[in-house]
Amino acid sequence: MGWIELDGAVNVRDVGGLPTEDGRQVVTGRLLRGDNLQDLSPADVRLLVADIGLTTVVDLRSPQEIAAEGPGPLTRVGSVRHARHSVLPEIGAATDVAAAALATTRRNGAESRYPDDLRCGSYLGYLEDRPDQVVAALRGIATAQGAALVHCAAGKDRTGVVVALALRVADVRRDAVVADYAASAERISAILDRLRASPTYADDVNSRPSSDDDSPRAETMAAFLDQVDARHGGVLRWLSGHGFGPGDVSLLRAKLLAA
């Protein structure tokens, strides 16, 4: 995995190098994924903007999270565009640090969608509840002039789903998509430590009996992709049904893959 070591974030990586079905690779420096960016140091900002070429941040946090956390360092960089697309239903101030730590309404929805894996059920809810925001997030990646960085709070659930969809549009091998999603488990202790230090997220994290409940599992992403195939005819068909047409697909593929 292309980990990017930063002072103020612990789950940031470049998905460059992931293989496609036809033997190509995602180009390095096109799509990054990460956790909360509020604590980036000046050195972190220089690395992301000057060295890597970051021009677009796709922020998947809810309006309540953004308001509670306040503006982060990258919001003060004029060359970086911020696209905010919450994939959660707007039902109050609850956050989504971990998909298993749901408010009652979300838990019930996740159980009804996929009782065998609540996190998978929650991911399916992103597609059901906020399809316009999922599509807009993918367009944010596709239209970035330089590198795009997708993030949420932990960088594993909301970010994991949007990045997985983008990678499947680019025909990245399914096993590579699953492995990229599961890689956040390597950093789960550091991710949770960061969130516990934030008043916005501490209660959510501390309500979980074990960090194992928060750690992403390959089986969850595999189940999610299976369910998108079974329920919607695959990622491309679901996207097409929500206005992400052939031109959008071509633009996103061109963004992530070398000619």
Backbone torsions as a table, in degrees:
resi	resn	phi	psi	omega
1	MET	NA	145.3	-177.7
2	GLY	-89.0	68.1	-178.8
3	TRP	-63.0	140.1	174.2
4	ILE	-112.9	111.4	-174.8
5	GLU	-83.4	120.0	-177.4
6	LEU	-125.2	157.6	176.4
7	ASP	-72.2	-35.3	-168.8
8	GLY	-114.4	14.7	174.6
9	ALA	-153.9	152.8	-171.4
10	VAL	-122.9	-5.0	-174.8
11	ASN	-131.3	47.9	-178.8
12	VAL	-108.1	130.8	177.4
13	ARG	-151.8	159.3	177.3
14	ASP	-98.4	129.1	-179.4
15	VAL	-86.0	5.2	176.2
16	GLY	-56.3	143.6	-179.7
17	GLY	97.5	-12.8	179.0
18	LEU	-66.7	137.3	-173.2
19	PRO	-84.3	146.0	175.7
20	THR	-97.1	169.7	-179.3
21	GLU	-63.3	-28.2	-177.7
22	ASP	-97.9	13.9	173.1
23	GLY	93.0	1.4	174.9
24	ARG	-85.6	-177.2	179.0
25	GLN	-136.2	151.2	170.4
26	VAL	-64.6	136.4	-177.8
27	VAL	-75.5	134.7	176.7
28	THR	-65.3	143.8	177.2
29	GLY	82.8	14.2	178.7
30	ARG	-106.3	-41.1	-177.0
31	LEU	-136.9	119.2	175.2
32	LEU	-112.5	158.3	176.6
33	ARG	-136.1	149.0	-175.6
34	GLY	-163.3	176.3	176.7
35	ASP	-96.5	-163.8	-175.7
36	ASN	-55.7	132.2	-175.3
37	LEU	-102.0	13.0	-173.7
38	GLN	-66.2	-26.9	-170.1
39	ASP	-106.3	18.3	-178.5
40	LEU	-61.8	138.2	176.9
41	SER	-84.1	165.9	173.8
42	PRO	-55.1	-36.6	178.0
43	ALA	-66.8	-37.8	176.7
44	ASP	-61.1	-45.8	-178.7
45	VAL	-62.3	-42.8	178.2
46	ARG	-61.7	-42.8	-179.8
47	LEU	-61.8	-47.9	-176.3
48	LEU	-68.3	-44.8	-172.5
49	VAL	-86.0	-52.5	-174.4
50	ALA	-79.0	-42.2	-174.6
51	ASP	-86.0	-46.7	-176.1
52	ILE	-87.8	-28.8	178.7
53	GLY	91.8	33.2	179.1
54	LEU	-64.2	128.2	175.8
55	THR	-125.2	-15.2	-175.3
56	THR	-139.5	130.0	172.2
57	VAL	-110.4	122.1	175.4
58	VAL	-101.6	105.1	-172.1
59	ASP	-98.4	115.4	-176.8
60	LEU	-96.3	4.7	179.3
61	ARG	-70.5	157.2	178.6
62	SER	-74.1	159.8	175.2
63	PRO	-56.2	-34.6	179.1
64	GLN	-65.7	-41.3	177.5
65	GLU	-63.4	-45.6	-178.2
66	ILE	-61.5	-42.8	179.3
67	ALA	-65.5	-41.0	-178.4
68	ALA	-68.1	-37.7	-177.0
69	GLU	-81.4	-28.3	-178.7
70	GLY	80.3	174.7	-177.3
71	PRO	-68.3	135.5	177.9
72	GLY	-93.1	172.5	-176.4
73	PRO	-56.7	-35.9	-177.2
74	LEU	-70.9	-18.7	177.6
75	THR	-70.5	-13.8	179.5
76	ARG	-96.1	6.3	178.4
77	VAL	-101.2	113.1	-172.9
78	GLY	-63.7	-25.7	-177.0
79	SER	-83.2	-4.5	-177.6
80	VAL	-105.2	121.2	177.6
81	ARG	-88.2	139.2	179.2
82	HIS	-113.1	120.0	177.6
83	ALA	-112.3	117.7	-173.9
84	ARG	-107.0	118.8	-175.1
85	HIS	-139.9	89.1	178.3
86	SER	-71.4	130.6	178.7
87	VAL	-98.5	8.1	179.0
88	LEU	-97.8	147.3	171.4
89	PRO	-59.2	142.3	-179.4
90	GLU	-85.5	85.2	-175.8
91	ILE	-127.9	45.8	176.6
92	GLY	109.3	-163.6	-168.5
93	ALA	-95.4	3.8	-179.5
94	ALA	-63.8	143.9	179.3
95	THR	-102.8	177.6	-177.8
96	ASP	-129.2	53.8	-179.4
97	VAL	-58.3	-42.4	175.8
98	ALA	-135.8	138.0	-174.8
99	ALA	-65.7	-22.4	178.2
100	ALA	-79.2	-18.0	-178.7
101	ALA	-95.0	72.3	-172.9
102	LEU	-99.9	147.8	165.0
103	ALA	-63.7	163.1	-173.2
104	THR	-54.5	-42.5	-179.0
105	THR	-62.9	-45.5	-179.9
106	ARG	-67.2	-39.4	179.7
107	ARG	-61.9	-44.8	179.3
108	ASN	-61.5	-40.9	178.2
109	GLY	-64.6	-42.6	179.1
110	ALA	-63.3	-41.6	179.4
111	GLU	-64.3	-39.0	-178.4
112	SER	-71.6	-31.2	-178.7
113	ARG	-77.8	-41.8	-176.1
114	TYR	-156.8	84.0	-172.9
115	PRO	-64.1	-20.4	-178.1
116	ASP	-74.1	-18.1	-177.1
117	ASP	-156.2	103.0	-176.0
118	LEU	-62.4	-34.5	179.3
119	ARG	-65.0	-43.8	176.0
120	CYS	-60.5	-42.5	177.8
121	GLY	-60.6	-37.8	176.8
122	SER	-65.9	-41.6	178.9
123	TYR	-62.4	-41.6	176.4
124	LEU	-61.3	-30.4	176.8
125	GLY	-65.1	-32.2	176.5
126	TYR	-58.0	-43.1	-179.0
127	LEU	-69.2	-35.1	-177.6
128	GLU	-77.7	-42.1	-172.1
129	ASP	-88.2	-35.5	-173.4
130	ARG	-134.4	53.2	-178.7
131	PRO	-60.3	-34.5	-179.9
132	ASP	-63.8	-36.4	-179.8
133	GLN	-75.5	-35.6	175.1
134	VAL	-62.1	-46.7	180.0
135	VAL	-63.5	-42.3	179.9
136	ALA	-64.0	-36.8	177.5
137	ALA	-63.1	-41.7	178.1
138	LEU	-65.6	-37.8	176.4
139	ARG	-65.9	-34.1	176.8
140	GLY	-60.7	-38.8	175.9
141	ILE	-66.7	-48.2	-173.3
142	ALA	-63.3	-32.1	-174.2
143	THR	-98.1	3.1	178.6
144	ALA	-63.1	133.7	178.9
145	GLN	-70.3	-35.1	176.5
146	GLY	-123.8	-139.6	179.4
147	ALA	-71.2	141.6	173.1
148	ALA	-108.3	138.5	177.9
149	LEU	-120.5	115.6	177.1
150	VAL	-94.3	131.1	179.8
151	HIS	-149.7	162.2	170.9
152	CYS	-137.6	-132.5	179.0
153	ALA	-90.3	-52.6	-179.0
154	ALA	-98.9	-20.2	180.0
155	GLY	77.4	23.5	-175.6
156	LYS	-128.4	-32.3	-175.5
157	ASP	-97.9	-74.2	178.2
158	ARG	-59.5	-48.3	177.5
159	THR	-61.2	-41.0	-179.5
160	GLY	-59.8	-39.9	-178.9
161	VAL	-70.8	-48.9	-178.0
162	VAL	-63.0	-42.3	178.7
163	VAL	-66.1	-40.4	177.9
164	ALA	-60.5	-42.2	178.2
165	LEU	-63.4	-43.8	178.9
166	ALA	-60.9	-42.2	-179.3
167	LEU	-66.8	-37.5	178.7
168	ARG	-70.4	-33.8	173.1
169	VAL	-59.0	-38.6	179.0
170	ALA	-80.6	7.1	177.1
171	ASP	64.6	30.4	172.5
172	VAL	-67.2	140.2	-176.9
173	ARG	-56.1	139.0	-177.2
174	ARG	-57.1	-43.0	-178.8
175	ASP	-64.5	-31.6	178.2
176	ALA	-72.5	-36.3	176.2
177	VAL	-63.2	-44.8	179.4
178	VAL	-63.5	-42.7	-179.4
179	ALA	-65.6	-39.4	178.2
180	ASP	-63.5	-43.6	177.3
181	TYR	-58.5	-48.4	-174.5
182	ALA	-70.2	-17.4	-176.6
183	ALA	-62.2	-24.9	178.4
184	SER	-61.7	-20.8	177.3
185	ALA	-60.9	-27.1	179.3
186	GLU	-64.3	-23.9	-175.5
187	ARG	-113.7	14.3	-169.2
188	ILE	-62.0	-38.3	-179.9
189	SER	-63.6	-44.5	179.4
190	ALA	-67.3	-37.4	177.6
191	ILE	-60.3	-48.9	-176.8
192	LEU	-68.6	-34.8	176.3
193	ASP	-61.3	-41.3	178.2
194	ARG	-63.3	-44.4	-177.2
195	LEU	-68.3	-34.9	177.5
196	ARG	-64.1	-26.2	-179.6
197	ALA	-80.2	-5.6	-178.8
198	SER	-105.8	126.7	176.0
199	PRO	-58.2	-25.9	-180.0
200	THR	-66.3	-35.4	-170.0
201	TYR	-117.0	-10.8	-172.0
202	ALA	-58.5	-44.6	-177.3
203	ASP	-62.5	-41.6	179.1
204	ASP	-60.2	-47.0	-176.7
205	VAL	-67.8	-44.7	-175.9
206	ASN	-70.0	-14.7	178.3
207	SER	-77.0	-12.3	-178.9
208	ARG	-86.3	135.5	-177.4
209	PRO	-71.2	-23.1	-175.7
210	SER	-154.1	144.3	176.7
211	SER	-65.0	-20.3	177.4
212	ASP	-60.5	-30.3	179.9
213	ASP	-70.0	-21.2	-178.2
214	ASP	-97.0	-14.1	-174.3
215	SER	-75.1	128.1	179.8
216	PRO	-67.1	139.4	179.9
217	ARG	-116.0	140.4	179.1
218	ALA	-55.5	-35.9	-178.0
219	GLU	-61.5	-30.3	-179.4
220	THR	-68.1	-47.8	179.5
221	MET	-67.4	-36.9	176.6
222	ALA	-61.1	-42.3	178.6
223	ALA	-65.6	-40.5	178.9
224	PHE	-60.6	-48.0	179.6
225	LEU	-63.9	-38.6	176.0
226	ASP	-60.2	-43.1	-177.3
227	GLN	-70.6	-35.5	174.8
228	VAL	-62.5	-40.2	176.3
229	ASP	-63.6	-48.1	-173.7
230	ALA	-70.2	-39.4	-174.1
231	ARG	-89.4	-30.6	-170.3
232	HIS	-124.4	0.5	-179.4
233	GLY	78.4	17.2	178.1
234	GLY	106.2	166.9	-176.6
235	VAL	-61.1	-47.8	-176.2
236	LEU	-64.0	-38.7	-180.0
237	ARG	-69.5	-40.4	176.9
238	TRP	-61.2	-45.3	-179.7
239	LEU	-62.9	-43.6	179.3
240	SER	-59.1	-38.6	179.3
241	GLY	-69.2	-11.3	179.8
242	HIS	-120.9	28.1	169.4
243	GLY	88.9	4.3	177.8
244	PHE	-95.3	91.0	-169.5
245	GLY	-90.0	-170.7	-177.8
246	PRO	-57.2	-37.0	178.0
247	GLY	-64.7	-40.5	176.8
248	ASP	-64.1	-43.0	179.4
249	VAL	-60.7	-45.9	-179.6
250	SER	-62.2	-41.0	-179.6
251	LEU	-65.1	-42.0	-179.8
252	LEU	-69.0	-40.9	177.0
253	ARG	-62.4	-41.7	178.8
254	ALA	-64.3	-34.8	178.7
255	LYS	-64.3	-42.1	-171.1
256	LEU	-92.4	-21.5	-171.8
257	LEU	-119.1	147.1	175.1
258	ALA	-71.2	150.4	179.2
259	ALA	-66.6	NA	NA
